[in-house]
Amino acid sequence: MAKGKAVKKQKTRSDRKQAVLKLVLSDTCAVCKTPCARGMRYLDHMRQPGAAGNGVPCILTKTYV
């Protein structure tokens, strides 16, 4: 082995950080200070009569686990 050569340890899948986004409802998107395309599309969808939704992932609430 050559002197001074370090071997990099490969990260396994379980060692990587995973992003988690909170689900927000249309009322949260309506008052958001920095509206995103996904939130505005969901807000428009929810304004239709009889629309039912479960929320949309908000990019502004990203945390890493």
CHARMM-style PDB file with segment names, atoms N, HN, CA, C and O in Angstrom:
ATOM      1  N   MET     1       0.832  -1.179   0.000  1.00  0.00      PROA
ATOM      2  CA  MET     1       0.000   0.000   0.000  1.00  0.00      PROA
ATOM      3  C   MET     1       0.877   1.243   0.000  1.00  0.00      PROA
ATOM      4  O   MET     1       1.913   1.295   0.662  1.00  0.00      PROA
ATOM      5  N   ALA     2       0.437   2.245  -0.760  1.00  0.00      PROA
ATOM      6  HN  ALA     2      -0.405   2.203  -1.299  1.00  0.00      PROA
ATOM      7  CA  ALA     2       1.200   3.482  -0.842  1.00  0.00      PROA
ATOM      8  C   ALA     2       0.950   4.333   0.396  1.00  0.00      PROA
ATOM      9  O   ALA     2      -0.116   4.282   1.010  1.00  0.00      PROA
ATOM     10  N   LYS     3       1.947   5.101   0.734  1.00  0.00      PROA
ATOM     11  HN  LYS     3       2.813   5.142   0.236  1.00  0.00      PROA
ATOM     12  CA  LYS     3       1.847   5.948   1.910  1.00  0.00      PROA
ATOM     13  C   LYS     3       0.940   7.154   1.624  1.00  0.00      PROA
ATOM     14  O   LYS     3       1.004   7.730   0.537  1.00  0.00      PROA
ATOM     15  N   GLY     4       0.106   7.534   2.584  1.00  0.00      PROA
ATOM     16  HN  GLY     4       0.054   7.066   3.466  1.00  0.00      PROA
ATOM     17  CA  GLY     4      -0.702   8.744   2.454  1.00  0.00      PROA
ATOM     18  C   GLY     4      -1.974   8.588   1.655  1.00  0.00      PROA
ATOM     19  O   GLY     4      -2.666   9.581   1.431  1.00  0.00      PROA
ATOM     20  N   LYS     5      -2.312   7.409   1.221  1.00  0.00      PROA
ATOM     21  HN  LYS     5      -1.750   6.602   1.404  1.00  0.00      PROA
ATOM     22  CA  LYS     5      -3.548   7.204   0.450  1.00  0.00      PROA
ATOM     23  C   LYS     5      -4.657   6.801   1.415  1.00  0.00      PROA
ATOM     24  O   LYS     5      -4.600   5.747   2.048  1.00  0.00      PROA
ATOM     25  N   ALA     6      -5.648   7.648   1.512  1.00  0.00      PROA
ATOM     26  HN  ALA     6      -5.694   8.504   0.998  1.00  0.00      PROA
ATOM     27  CA  ALA     6      -6.777   7.368   2.399  1.00  0.00      PROA
ATOM     28  C   ALA     6      -7.878   6.662   1.608  1.00  0.00      PROA
ATOM     29  O   ALA     6      -8.108   6.960   0.436  1.00  0.00      PROA
ATOM     30  N   VAL     7      -8.530   5.752   2.250  1.00  0.00      PROA
ATOM     31  HN  VAL     7      -8.343   5.510   3.202  1.00  0.00      PROA
ATOM     32  CA  VAL     7      -9.625   5.031   1.619  1.00  0.00      PROA
ATOM     33  C   VAL     7     -10.922   5.682   2.073  1.00  0.00      PROA
ATOM     34  O   VAL     7     -11.191   5.779   3.270  1.00  0.00      PROA
ATOM     35  N   LYS     8     -11.740   6.135   1.093  1.00  0.00      PROA
ATOM     36  HN  LYS     8     -11.522   6.056   0.121  1.00  0.00      PROA
ATOM     37  CA  LYS     8     -13.021   6.759   1.428  1.00  0.00      PROA
ATOM     38  C   LYS     8     -14.044   5.697   1.757  1.00  0.00      PROA
ATOM     39  O   LYS     8     -14.165   4.684   1.069  1.00  0.00      PROA
ATOM     40  N   LYS     9     -14.775   5.949   2.818  1.00  0.00      PROA
ATOM     41  HN  LYS     9     -14.677   6.772   3.378  1.00  0.00      PROA
ATOM     42  CA  LYS     9     -15.828   5.019   3.216  1.00  0.00      PROA
ATOM     43  C   LYS     9     -17.088   5.362   2.424  1.00  0.00      PROA
ATOM     44  O   LYS     9     -17.504   6.520   2.405  1.00  0.00      PROA
ATOM     45  N   GLN    10     -17.691   4.391   1.783  1.00  0.00      PROA
ATOM     46  HN  GLN    10     -17.353   3.449   1.799  1.00  0.00      PROA
ATOM     47  CA  GLN    10     -18.920   4.590   1.026  1.00  0.00      PROA
ATOM     48  C   GLN    10     -20.094   4.721   1.987  1.00  0.00      PROA
ATOM     49  O   GLN    10     -20.191   3.977   2.963  1.00  0.00      PROA
ATOM     50  N   LYS    11     -20.984   5.669   1.708  1.00  0.00      PROA
ATOM     51  HN  LYS    11     -20.905   6.274   0.915  1.00  0.00      PROA
ATOM     52  CA  LYS    11     -22.187   5.820   2.532  1.00  0.00      PROA
ATOM     53  C   LYS    11     -23.229   4.814   2.077  1.00  0.00      PROA
ATOM     54  O   LYS    11     -23.503   4.686   0.884  1.00  0.00      PROA
ATOM     55  N   THR    12     -23.796   4.115   3.013  1.00  0.00      PROA
ATOM     56  HN  THR    12     -23.573   4.219   3.983  1.00  0.00      PROA
ATOM     57  CA  THR    12     -24.861   3.193   2.676  1.00  0.00      PROA
ATOM     58  C   THR    12     -26.168   3.970   2.601  1.00  0.00      PROA
ATOM     59  O   THR    12     -26.229   5.131   3.005  1.00  0.00      PROA
ATOM     60  N   ARG    13     -27.196   3.339   2.094  1.00  0.00      PROA
ATOM     61  HN  ARG    13     -27.147   2.396   1.766  1.00  0.00      PROA
ATOM     62  CA  ARG    13     -28.488   3.996   1.967  1.00  0.00      PROA
ATOM     63  C   ARG    13     -29.026   4.463   3.315  1.00  0.00      PROA
ATOM     64  O   ARG    13     -29.641   5.526   3.402  1.00  0.00      PROA
ATOM     65  N   SER    14     -28.806   3.695   4.344  1.00  0.00      PROA
ATOM     66  HN  SER    14     -28.307   2.831   4.274  1.00  0.00      PROA
ATOM     67  CA  SER    14     -29.347   4.044   5.655  1.00  0.00      PROA
ATOM     68  C   SER    14     -28.598   5.211   6.302  1.00  0.00      PROA
ATOM     69  O   SER    14     -29.117   5.821   7.237  1.00  0.00      PROA
ATOM     70  N   ASP    15     -27.402   5.533   5.831  1.00  0.00      PROA
ATOM     71  HN  ASP    15     -26.981   5.038   5.071  1.00  0.00      PROA
ATOM     72  CA  ASP    15     -26.625   6.623   6.406  1.00  0.00      PROA
ATOM     73  C   ASP    15     -26.990   7.987   5.815  1.00  0.00      PROA
ATOM     74  O   ASP    15     -26.634   9.015   6.391  1.00  0.00      PROA
ATOM     75  N   ARG    16     -27.682   8.017   4.700  1.00  0.00      PROA
ATOM     76  HN  ARG    16     -27.972   7.182   4.232  1.00  0.00      PROA
ATOM     77  CA  ARG    16     -28.017   9.273   4.032  1.00  0.00      PROA
ATOM     78  C   ARG    16     -29.185   9.955   4.729  1.00  0.00      PROA
ATOM     79  O   ARG    16     -30.073   9.306   5.282  1.00  0.00      PROA
ATOM     80  N   LYS    17     -29.157  11.278   4.687  1.00  0.00      PROA
ATOM     81  HN  LYS    17     -28.435  11.806   4.239  1.00  0.00      PROA
ATOM     82  CA  LYS    17     -30.259  12.043   5.267  1.00  0.00      PROA
ATOM     83  C   LYS    17     -31.462  11.965   4.337  1.00  0.00      PROA
ATOM     84  O   LYS    17     -31.313  11.937   3.116  1.00  0.00      PROA
ATOM     85  N   GLN    18     -32.652  11.932   4.921  1.00  0.00      PROA
ATOM     86  HN  GLN    18     -32.773  11.955   5.913  1.00  0.00      PROA
ATOM     87  CA  GLN    18     -33.877  11.866   4.139  1.00  0.00      PROA
ATOM     88  C   GLN    18     -34.696  13.126   4.418  1.00  0.00      PROA
ATOM     89  O   GLN    18     -34.910  13.494   5.573  1.00  0.00      PROA
ATOM     90  N   ALA    19     -35.149  13.780   3.355  1.00  0.00      PROA
ATOM     91  HN  ALA    19     -34.975  13.481   2.416  1.00  0.00      PROA
ATOM     92  CA  ALA    19     -35.943  14.991   3.491  1.00  0.00      PROA
ATOM     93  C   ALA    19     -37.379  14.644   3.841  1.00  0.00      PROA
ATOM     94  O   ALA    19     -37.954  13.699   3.301  1.00  0.00      PROA
ATOM     95  N   VAL    20     -37.949  15.418   4.750  1.00  0.00      PROA
ATOM     96  HN  VAL    20     -37.482  16.185   5.189  1.00  0.00      PROA
ATOM     97  CA  VAL    20     -39.336  15.233   5.165  1.00  0.00      PROA
ATOM     98  C   VAL    20     -40.052  16.566   4.983  1.00  0.00      PROA
ATOM     99  O   VAL    20     -39.584  17.597   5.464  1.00  0.00      PROA
ATOM    100  N   LEU    21     -41.191  16.545   4.287  1.00  0.00      PROA
ATOM    101  HN  LEU    21     -41.572  15.707   3.896  1.00  0.00      PROA
ATOM    102  CA  LEU    21     -41.997  17.744   4.065  1.00  0.00      PROA
ATOM    103  C   LEU    21     -43.317  17.600   4.810  1.00  0.00      PROA
ATOM    104  O   LEU    21     -43.900  16.517   4.831  1.00  0.00      PROA
ATOM    105  N   LYS    22     -43.793  18.679   5.420  1.00  0.00      PROA
ATOM    106  HN  LYS    22     -43.319  19.559   5.404  1.00  0.00      PROA
ATOM    107  CA  LYS    22     -45.079  18.647   6.109  1.00  0.00      PROA
ATOM    108  C   LYS    22     -46.196  18.832   5.091  1.00  0.00      PROA
ATOM    109  O   LYS    22     -46.028  19.537   4.096  1.00  0.00      PROA
ATOM    110  N   LEU    23     -47.338  18.195   5.344  1.00  0.00      PROA
ATOM    111  HN  LEU    23     -47.475  17.622   6.153  1.00  0.00      PROA
ATOM    112  CA  LEU    23     -48.507  18.382   4.512  1.00  0.00      PROA
ATOM    113  C   LEU    23     -49.272  19.599   5.018  1.00  0.00      PROA
ATOM    114  O   LEU    23     -49.555  19.715   6.210  1.00  0.00      PROA
ATOM    115  N   VAL    24     -49.604  20.503   4.100  1.00  0.00      PROA
ATOM    116  HN  VAL    24     -49.374  20.408   3.132  1.00  0.00      PROA
ATOM    117  CA  VAL    24     -50.374  21.688   4.467  1.00  0.00      PROA
ATOM    118  C   VAL    24     -51.667  21.711   3.663  1.00  0.00      PROA
ATOM    119  O   VAL    24     -51.744  21.146   2.572  1.00  0.00      PROA
ATOM    120  N   LEU    25     -52.671  22.363   4.209  1.00  0.00      PROA
ATOM    121  HN  LEU    25     -52.609  22.822   5.096  1.00  0.00      PROA
ATOM    122  CA  LEU    25     -53.967  22.464   3.547  1.00  0.00      PROA
ATOM    123  C   LEU    25     -54.054  23.758   2.754  1.00  0.00      PROA
ATOM    124  O   LEU    25     -53.157  24.598   2.824  1.00  0.00      PROA
ATOM    125  N   SER    26     -55.131  23.915   2.004  1.00  0.00      PROA
ATOM    126  HN  SER    26     -55.860  23.233   1.947  1.00  0.00      PROA
ATOM    127  CA  SER    26     -55.271  25.066   1.113  1.00  0.00      PROA
ATOM    128  C   SER    26     -55.336  26.388   1.868  1.00  0.00      PROA
ATOM    129  O   SER    26     -54.907  27.410   1.334  1.00  0.00      PROA
ATOM    130  N   ASP    27     -55.858  26.402   3.093  1.00  0.00      PROA
ATOM    131  HN  ASP    27     -56.206  25.572   3.528  1.00  0.00      PROA
ATOM    132  CA  ASP    27     -55.913  27.656   3.848  1.00  0.00      PROA
ATOM    133  C   ASP    27     -54.508  28.140   4.201  1.00  0.00      PROA
ATOM    134  O   ASP    27     -54.276  29.346   4.280  1.00  0.00      PROA
ATOM    135  N   THR    28     -53.585  27.234   4.410  1.00  0.00      PROA
ATOM    136  HN  THR    28     -53.773  26.254   4.346  1.00  0.00      PROA
ATOM    137  CA  THR    28     -52.191  27.599   4.678  1.00  0.00      PROA
ATOM    138  C   THR    28     -51.545  28.168   3.413  1.00  0.00      PROA
ATOM    139  O   THR    28     -50.805  29.150   3.478  1.00  0.00      PROA
ATOM    140  N   CYS    29     -51.825  27.550   2.270  1.00  0.00      PROA
ATOM    141  HN  CYS    29     -52.426  26.752   2.218  1.00  0.00      PROA
ATOM    142  CA  CYS    29     -51.282  28.041   0.999  1.00  0.00      PROA
ATOM    143  C   CYS    29     -51.843  29.419   0.649  1.00  0.00      PROA
ATOM    144  O   CYS    29     -51.154  30.227   0.025  1.00  0.00      PROA
ATOM    145  N   ALA    30     -53.077  29.689   1.042  1.00  0.00      PROA
ATOM    146  HN  ALA    30     -53.636  29.033   1.548  1.00  0.00      PROA
ATOM    147  CA  ALA    30     -53.712  30.967   0.721  1.00  0.00      PROA
ATOM    148  C   ALA    30     -53.023  32.138   1.415  1.00  0.00      PROA
ATOM    149  O   ALA    30     -52.988  33.238   0.863  1.00  0.00      PROA
ATOM    150  N   VAL    31     -52.476  31.930   2.608  1.00  0.00      PROA
ATOM    151  HN  VAL    31     -52.504  31.036   3.056  1.00  0.00      PROA
ATOM    152  CA  VAL    31     -51.847  33.018   3.365  1.00  0.00      PROA
ATOM    153  C   VAL    31     -50.320  32.950   3.341  1.00  0.00      PROA
ATOM    154  O   VAL    31     -49.659  33.690   4.069  1.00  0.00      PROA
ATOM    155  N   CYS    32     -49.761  32.080   2.521  1.00  0.00      PROA
ATOM    156  HN  CYS    32     -50.298  31.479   1.929  1.00  0.00      PROA
ATOM    157  CA  CYS    32     -48.306  31.907   2.463  1.00  0.00      PROA
ATOM    158  C   CYS    32     -47.637  33.164   1.910  1.00  0.00      PROA
ATOM    159  O   CYS    32     -48.114  33.754   0.940  1.00  0.00      PROA
ATOM    160  N   LYS    33     -46.525  33.571   2.536  1.00  0.00      PROA
ATOM    161  HN  LYS    33     -46.137  33.092   3.324  1.00  0.00      PROA
ATOM    162  CA  LYS    33     -45.796  34.760   2.097  1.00  0.00      PROA
ATOM    163  C   LYS    33     -44.957  34.498   0.853  1.00  0.00      PROA
ATOM    164  O   LYS    33     -44.681  35.419   0.084  1.00  0.00      PROA
ATOM    165  N   THR    34     -44.546  33.229   0.651  1.00  0.00      PROA
ATOM    166  HN  THR    34     -44.771  32.482   1.275  1.00  0.00      PROA
ATOM    167  CA  THR    34     -43.750  32.874  -0.526  1.00  0.00      PROA
ATOM    168  C   THR    34     -44.456  31.737  -1.267  1.00  0.00      PROA
ATOM    169  O   THR    34     -44.086  30.574  -1.109  1.00  0.00      PROA
ATOM    170  N   PRO    35     -45.461  32.062  -2.069  1.00  0.00      PROA
ATOM    171  CA  PRO    35     -46.244  31.023  -2.752  1.00  0.00      PROA
ATOM    172  C   PRO    35     -45.409  30.262  -3.779  1.00  0.00      PROA
ATOM    173  O   PRO    35     -44.585  30.839  -4.489  1.00  0.00      PROA
ATOM    174  N   CYS    36     -45.642  28.965  -3.837  1.00  0.00      PROA
ATOM    175  HN  CYS    36     -46.312  28.496  -3.260  1.00  0.00      PROA
ATOM    176  CA  CYS    36     -44.951  28.121  -4.815  1.00  0.00      PROA
ATOM    177  C   CYS    36     -45.962  27.622  -5.842  1.00  0.00      PROA
ATOM    178  O   CYS    36     -47.169  27.715  -5.621  1.00  0.00      PROA
ATOM    179  N   ALA    37     -45.485  27.105  -6.940  1.00  0.00      PROA
ATOM    180  HN  ALA    37     -44.505  27.029  -7.120  1.00  0.00      PROA
ATOM    181  CA  ALA    37     -46.354  26.638  -8.021  1.00  0.00      PROA
ATOM    182  C   ALA    37     -47.235  25.479  -7.562  1.00  0.00      PROA
ATOM    183  O   ALA    37     -48.420  25.433  -7.892  1.00  0.00      PROA
ATOM    184  N   ARG    38     -46.669  24.553  -6.810  1.00  0.00      PROA
ATOM    185  HN  ARG    38     -45.706  24.590  -6.542  1.00  0.00      PROA
ATOM    186  CA  ARG    38     -47.432  23.391  -6.345  1.00  0.00      PROA
ATOM    187  C   ARG    38     -48.564  23.821  -5.421  1.00  0.00      PROA
ATOM    188  O   ARG    38     -49.683  23.320  -5.534  1.00  0.00      PROA
ATOM    189  N   GLY    39     -48.282  24.744  -4.510  1.00  0.00      PROA
ATOM    190  HN  GLY    39     -47.373  25.152  -4.418  1.00  0.00      PROA
ATOM    191  CA  GLY    39     -49.284  25.230  -3.581  1.00  0.00      PROA
ATOM    192  C   GLY    39     -50.390  26.011  -4.269  1.00  0.00      PROA
ATOM    193  O   GLY    39     -51.561  25.877  -3.913  1.00  0.00      PROA
ATOM    194  N   MET    40     -50.024  26.831  -5.258  1.00  0.00      PROA
ATOM    195  HN  MET    40     -49.073  26.940  -5.547  1.00  0.00      PROA
ATOM    196  CA  MET    40     -51.030  27.613  -5.982  1.00  0.00      PROA
ATOM    197  C   MET    40     -51.915  26.719  -6.844  1.00  0.00      PROA
ATOM    198  O   MET    40     -53.110  26.976  -6.986  1.00  0.00      PROA
ATOM    199  N   ARG    41     -51.335  25.682  -7.414  1.00  0.00      PROA
ATOM    200  HN  ARG    41     -50.364  25.474  -7.299  1.00  0.00      PROA
ATOM    201  CA  ARG    41     -52.115  24.723  -8.206  1.00  0.00      PROA
ATOM    202  C   ARG    41     -53.107  23.987  -7.311  1.00  0.00      PROA
ATOM    203  O   ARG    41     -54.255  23.768  -7.698  1.00  0.00      PROA
ATOM    204  N   TYR    42     -52.661  23.606  -6.112  1.00  0.00      PROA
ATOM    205  HN  TYR    42     -51.729  23.784  -5.798  1.00  0.00      PROA
ATOM    206  CA  TYR    42     -53.532  22.932  -5.154  1.00  0.00      PROA
ATOM    207  C   TYR    42     -54.641  23.876  -4.682  1.00  0.00      PROA
ATOM    208  O   TYR    42     -55.789  23.459  -4.535  1.00  0.00      PROA
ATOM    209  N   LEU    43     -54.303  25.135  -4.447  1.00  0.00      PROA
ATOM    210  HN  LEU    43     -53.370  25.475  -4.567  1.00  0.00      PROA
ATOM    211  CA  LEU    43     -55.280  26.124  -4.014  1.00  0.00      PROA
ATOM    212  C   LEU    43     -56.355  26.320  -5.077  1.00  0.00      PROA
ATOM    213  O   LEU    43     -57.540  26.399  -4.753  1.00  0.00      PROA
ATOM    214  N   ASP    44     -55.950  26.399  -6.338  1.00  0.00      PROA
ATOM    215  HN  ASP    44     -54.987  26.335  -6.601  1.00  0.00      PROA
ATOM    216  CA  ASP    44     -56.914  26.529  -7.435  1.00  0.00      PROA
ATOM    217  C   ASP    44     -57.808  25.294  -7.520  1.00  0.00      PROA
ATOM    218  O   ASP    44     -59.010  25.409  -7.759  1.00  0.00      PROA
ATOM    219  N   HSD    45     -57.231  24.132  -7.328  1.00  0.00      PROA
ATOM    220  HN  HSD    45     -56.255  24.038  -7.134  1.00  0.00      PROA
ATOM    221  CA  HSD    45     -58.000  22.881  -7.368  1.00  0.00      PROA
ATOM    222  C   HSD    45     -59.032  22.844  -6.247  1.00  0.00      PROA
ATOM    223  O   HSD    45     -60.164  22.408  -6.454  1.00  0.00      PROA
ATOM    224  N   MET    46     -58.641  23.300  -5.066  1.00  0.00      PROA
ATOM    225  HN  MET    46     -57.721  23.655  -4.898  1.00  0.00      PROA
ATOM    226  CA  MET    46     -59.537  23.245  -3.918  1.00  0.00      PROA
ATOM    227  C   MET    46     -60.642  24.292  -3.985  1.00  0.00      PROA
ATOM    228  O   MET    46     -61.628  24.178  -3.256  1.00  0.00      PROA
ATOM    229  N   ARG    47     -60.511  25.303  -4.833  1.00  0.00      PROA
ATOM    230  HN  ARG    47     -59.710  25.395  -5.425  1.00  0.00      PROA
ATOM    231  CA  ARG    47     -61.556  26.315  -4.997  1.00  0.00      PROA
ATOM    232  C   ARG    47     -62.723  25.815  -5.839  1.00  0.00      PROA
ATOM    233  O   ARG    47     -63.784  26.438  -5.862  1.00  0.00      PROA
ATOM    234  N   GLN    48     -62.535  24.695  -6.531  1.00  0.00      PROA
ATOM    235  HN  GLN    48     -61.673  24.188  -6.513  1.00  0.00      PROA
ATOM    236  CA  GLN    48     -63.610  24.124  -7.347  1.00  0.00      PROA
ATOM    237  C   GLN    48     -64.684  23.555  -6.421  1.00  0.00      PROA
ATOM    238  O   GLN    48     -64.363  23.014  -5.363  1.00  0.00      PROA
ATOM    239  N   PRO    49     -65.966  23.673  -6.813  1.00  0.00      PROA
ATOM    240  CA  PRO    49     -67.030  23.121  -5.975  1.00  0.00      PROA
ATOM    241  C   PRO    49     -66.931  21.599  -5.867  1.00  0.00      PROA
ATOM    242  O   PRO    49     -66.746  20.912  -6.871  1.00  0.00      PROA
ATOM    243  N   GLY    50     -67.052  21.087  -4.673  1.00  0.00      PROA
ATOM    244  HN  GLY    50     -67.202  21.645  -3.857  1.00  0.00      PROA
ATOM    245  CA  GLY    50     -67.018  19.645  -4.437  1.00  0.00      PROA
ATOM    246  C   GLY    50     -65.630  19.038  -4.405  1.00  0.00      PROA
ATOM    247  O   GLY    50     -65.497  17.815  -4.374  1.00  0.00      PROA
ATOM    248  N   ALA    51     -64.590  19.863  -4.412  1.00  0.00      PROA
ATOM    249  HN  ALA    51     -64.698  20.857  -4.438  1.00  0.00      PROA
ATOM    250  CA  ALA    51     -63.224  19.335  -4.411  1.00  0.00      PROA
ATOM    251  C   ALA    51     -62.878  18.778  -3.035  1.00  0.00      PROA
ATOM    252  O   ALA    51     -63.221  19.361  -2.007  1.00  0.00      PROA
ATOM    253  N   ALA    52     -62.200  17.653  -3.037  1.00  0.00      PROA
ATOM    254  HN  ALA    52     -61.920  17.179  -3.872  1.00  0.00      PROA
ATOM    255  CA  ALA    52     -61.732  17.043  -1.794  1.00  0.00      PROA
ATOM    256  C   ALA    52     -60.229  16.835  -1.915  1.00  0.00      PROA
ATOM    257  O   ALA    52     -59.743  16.364  -2.944  1.00  0.00      PROA
ATOM    258  N   GLY    53     -59.500  17.184  -0.873  1.00  0.00      PROA
ATOM    259  HN  GLY    53     -59.895  17.567  -0.038  1.00  0.00      PROA
ATOM    260  CA  GLY    53     -58.050  17.041  -0.913  1.00  0.00      PROA
ATOM    261  C   GLY    53     -57.493  16.663   0.446  1.00  0.00      PROA
ATOM    262  O   GLY    53     -58.138  16.841   1.479  1.00  0.00      PROA
ATOM    263  N   ASN    54     -56.290  16.141   0.418  1.00  0.00      PROA
ATOM    264  HN  ASN    54     -55.766  15.996  -0.422  1.00  0.00      PROA
ATOM    265  CA  ASN    54     -55.629  15.703   1.643  1.00  0.00      PROA
ATOM    266  C   ASN    54     -54.443  16.583   2.010  1.00  0.00      PROA
ATOM    267  O   ASN    54     -53.736  16.289   2.974  1.00  0.00      PROA
ATOM    268  N   GLY    55     -54.214  17.641   1.271  1.00  0.00      PROA
ATOM    269  HN  GLY    55     -54.789  17.879   0.488  1.00  0.00      PROA
ATOM    270  CA  GLY    55     -53.078  18.511   1.536  1.00  0.00      PROA
ATOM    271  C   GLY    55     -52.008  18.341   0.473  1.00  0.00      PROA
ATOM    272  O   GLY    55     -52.093  17.466  -0.389  1.00  0.00      PROA
ATOM    273  N   VAL    56     -51.017  19.184   0.553  1.00  0.00      PROA
ATOM    274  HN  VAL    56     -50.948  19.895   1.253  1.00  0.00      PROA
ATOM    275  CA  VAL    56     -49.909  19.177  -0.393  1.00  0.00      PROA
ATOM    276  C   VAL    56     -48.609  19.327   0.398  1.00  0.00      PROA
ATOM    277  O   VAL    56     -48.579  20.075   1.376  1.00  0.00      PROA
ATOM    278  N   PRO    57     -47.525  18.632  -0.001  1.00  0.00      PROA
ATOM    279  CA  PRO    57     -46.252  18.782   0.694  1.00  0.00      PROA
ATOM    280  C   PRO    57     -45.691  20.188   0.488  1.00  0.00      PROA
ATOM    281  O   PRO    57     -45.590  20.656  -0.646  1.00  0.00      PROA
ATOM    282  N   CYS    58     -45.330  20.854   1.571  1.00  0.00      PROA
ATOM    283  HN  CYS    58     -45.412  20.474   2.492  1.00  0.00      PROA
ATOM    284  CA  CYS    58     -44.819  22.216   1.505  1.00  0.00      PROA
ATOM    285  C   CYS    58     -43.292  22.196   1.497  1.00  0.00      PROA
ATOM    286  O   CYS    58     -42.667  21.670   2.418  1.00  0.00      PROA
ATOM    287  N   ILE    59     -42.706  22.763   0.469  1.00  0.00      PROA
ATOM    288  HN  ILE    59     -43.214  23.190  -0.279  1.00  0.00      PROA
ATOM    289  CA  ILE    59     -41.249  22.786   0.314  1.00  0.00      PROA
ATOM    290  C   ILE    59     -40.591  23.673   1.376  1.00  0.00      PROA
ATOM    291  O   ILE    59     -39.410  23.496   1.675  1.00  0.00      PROA
ATOM    292  N   LEU    60     -41.332  24.614   1.945  1.00  0.00      PROA
ATOM    293  HN  LEU    60     -42.291  24.757   1.702  1.00  0.00      PROA
ATOM    294  CA  LEU    60     -40.774  25.519   2.943  1.00  0.00      PROA
ATOM    295  C   LEU    60     -40.617  24.868   4.313  1.00  0.00      PROA
ATOM    296  O   LEU    60     -39.973  25.433   5.197  1.00  0.00      PROA
ATOM    297  N   THR    61     -41.202  23.683   4.497  1.00  0.00      PROA
ATOM    298  HN  THR    61     -41.726  23.225   3.780  1.00  0.00      PROA
ATOM    299  CA  THR    61     -41.121  22.993   5.781  1.00  0.00      PROA
ATOM    300  C   THR    61     -40.176  21.801   5.728  1.00  0.00      PROA
ATOM    301  O   THR    61     -40.319  20.858   6.506  1.00  0.00      PROA
ATOM    302  N   LYS    62     -39.216  21.839   4.817  1.00  0.00      PROA
ATOM    303  HN  LYS    62     -39.099  22.605   4.185  1.00  0.00      PROA
ATOM    304  CA  LYS    62     -38.297  20.712   4.644  1.00  0.00      PROA
ATOM    305  C   LYS    62     -37.369  20.571   5.847  1.00  0.00      PROA
ATOM    306  O   LYS    62     -36.712  21.526   6.262  1.00  0.00      PROA
ATOM    307  N   THR    63     -37.332  19.365   6.393  1.00  0.00      PROA
ATOM    308  HN  THR    63     -37.866  18.590   6.056  1.00  0.00      PROA
ATOM    309  CA  THR    63     -36.374  19.036   7.452  1.00  0.00      PROA
ATOM    310  C   THR    63     -35.721  17.704   7.077  1.00  0.00      PROA
ATOM    311  O   THR    63     -36.280  16.929   6.301  1.00  0.00      PROA
ATOM    312  N   TYR    64     -34.557  17.447   7.624  1.00  0.00      PROA
ATOM    313  HN  TYR    64     -34.103  18.076   8.255  1.00  0.00      PROA
ATOM    314  CA  TYR    64     -33.834  16.220   7.327  1.00  0.00      PROA
ATOM    315  C   TYR    64     -33.816  15.318   8.541  1.00  0.00      PROA
ATOM    316  O   TYR    64     -33.582  15.770   9.662  1.00  0.00      PROA
ATOM    317  N   VAL    65     -34.066  14.037   8.310  1.00  0.00      PROA
ATOM    318  HN  VAL    65     -34.256  13.670   7.399  1.00  0.00      PROA
ATOM    319  CA  VAL    65     -34.081  13.037   9.382  1.00  0.00      PROA
ATOM    320  C   VAL    65     -32.885  12.142   9.233  1.00  0.00      PROA
ATOM    321  OT1 VAL    65     -32.697  11.225  10.032  1.00  0.00      PROA
TER     322      VAL     65
END
